[in-house]
Amino acid sequence: MLKDILYTGIGAAALLKEKVEEEIKKLEENGKIKTDDAKSFLESIEKKGKEEEDKVKEKIKEALREVMDELGIATKGDIEKLKEDLASKA
């Protein structure tokens, strides 16, 4: 379910990006916006999108960590530490 939500969000973002690029291209063709301004605008949108993607990924990671803590699920790091502890005692 989480994957579906994530993929839906990514798909929506990609579709929105395409639509914005199309509209910017139309404005550029009609002489209502300069090429440099269009490029700058698209770059700023892309940068903001990447920043937001990073924030969302971090929030998802935090939520998953909280769920794992609540359920008492061992992480890969926990298991590795346990293996090291057992190996050092042997």
Buried (B, 14 or more C-beta within 10 A) or exposed (E): EEEEEEEEEEEEEEEEBEEBEEEBEEBBEEEEBEEEEBEEBBEEBEEEBEEEEEEEEEEEEEEEEEEEEEEEEEEEEEEEEEEEEEEEEE
